[in-house]
C-alpha cells in the first residue's frame, strides 16, 4: 500500500513538473535549458521534478542569491512606472496652469 502511494505521488509530481516546464516561457526557467529539465524529469521522475520545482523555476527561491524572485506589483501605487507617470502628469498640469495664468492652484478654480 505504501509503495502504491509513493508511486502515485512520484508520478503526480513528475507530471506536474513536466507540464509546468512545457508551459513555461524560456525566460521563466533558470539554470538549464527547458529541454534538459524535461529530460531530467523523465529520466529521474522524483529527483528531476523536485530539482526543477525548487531550482529551475524563476519563482523558486535560491538562498543566498538576492533578486532571484521576480518583484510582483501588488497594487498600482506600488508600481514605480505608474508612480512616475503620475508625477509626470502632475508636472504637466502645473506647467499648463502656469502658462494659462492659473497660478499654482490645481483645483481648477480661478485665483
For each residue, the residues with C-beta under 8 A, 3 or more apart:
1: 4 5
2: 5 6
3: 6 7
4: 1 7 8
5: 1 2 8 9
6: 2 3 9 10
7: 3 4 10 11
8: 4 5 11 12
9: 5 6 12 13
10: 6 7 13 14 45 46
11: 7 8 14 15 45
12: 8 9 15 16
13: 9 10 16 17 45 46 49 50 53
14: 10 11 17 18 41 42 45 46 48 49
15: 11 12 18 19
16: 12 13 19 20 49 53
17: 13 14 20 21 41 48 49 50 52 53
18: 14 15 21 22 38 41 42 49
19: 15 16 22 23
20: 16 17 23 24 52 53 57
21: 17 18 24 29 34 37 38 41 52 56
22: 18 19 34 38
23: 19 20
24: 20 21 28 29 34 57
25: 28 29
26: 29 33 34
27: 58
28: 24 25 57 58
29: 21 24 25 26 32 33 34 37 56 57 58
30: 55 56 57 58 60 68
31: 55 56
32: 29 36 37 40 56
33: 26 29 36 37
34: 21 22 24 26 29 37 38
35: 38 39
36: 32 33 39 40
37: 21 29 32 33 34 40 41 48 52 56
38: 18 21 22 34 35 41 42
39: 35 36 42 43
40: 32 36 37 43 44 47 48 51 52
41: 14 17 18 21 37 38 44 45 48 49 52
42: 14 18 38 39 45 48
43: 39 40 48
44: 40 41 47 48
45: 10 11 13 14 41 42 48 49
46: 10 13 14 49 50
47: 40 44 50 51
48: 14 17 37 40 41 42 43 44 45 51 52
49: 13 14 16 17 18 41 45 46 52 53
50: 13 17 46 47 53 54
51: 40 47 48 54 55 56
52: 17 20 21 37 40 41 48 49 55 56 57
53: 13 16 17 20 49 50 56 57 60
54: 50 51 60
55: 30 31 51 52 60 62
56: 21 29 30 31 32 37 51 52 53 60
57: 20 24 28 29 30 52 53 60
58: 27 28 29 30 68 69 70
59: 69 70
60: 30 53 54 55 56 57 68
61: 68 69
62: 55 65 68
63:
64:
65: 62 68
66:
67:
68: 30 58 60 61 62 65
69: 58 59 61
70: 58 59
71:
72:
73: 76 78 79
74: 78
75: 78 79
76: 73 79 82
77: 82 83
78: 73 74 75
79: 73 75 76 82 83
80: 83 84
81: 84 85
82: 76 77 79 85 86
83: 77 79 80 86 87
84: 80 81 87 88
85: 81 82 88 89
86: 82 83 89 90
87: 83 84 90 91
88: 84 85 91 92
89: 85 86 92 93
90: 86 87 93 94 106
91: 87 88 94 95
92: 88 89 95 96
93: 89 90 96 97 106
94: 90 91 97 98 104 106
95: 91 92 98 99
96: 92 93 99 100
97: 93 94 100 102 103 104 105 106
98: 94 95 101 102 103 104
99: 95 96
100: 96 97
101: 98
102: 97 98 105 110 111
103: 97 98 111
104: 94 97 98
105: 97 102 109 111
106: 90 93 94 97
107:
108:
109: 105
110: 102
111: 102 103 105
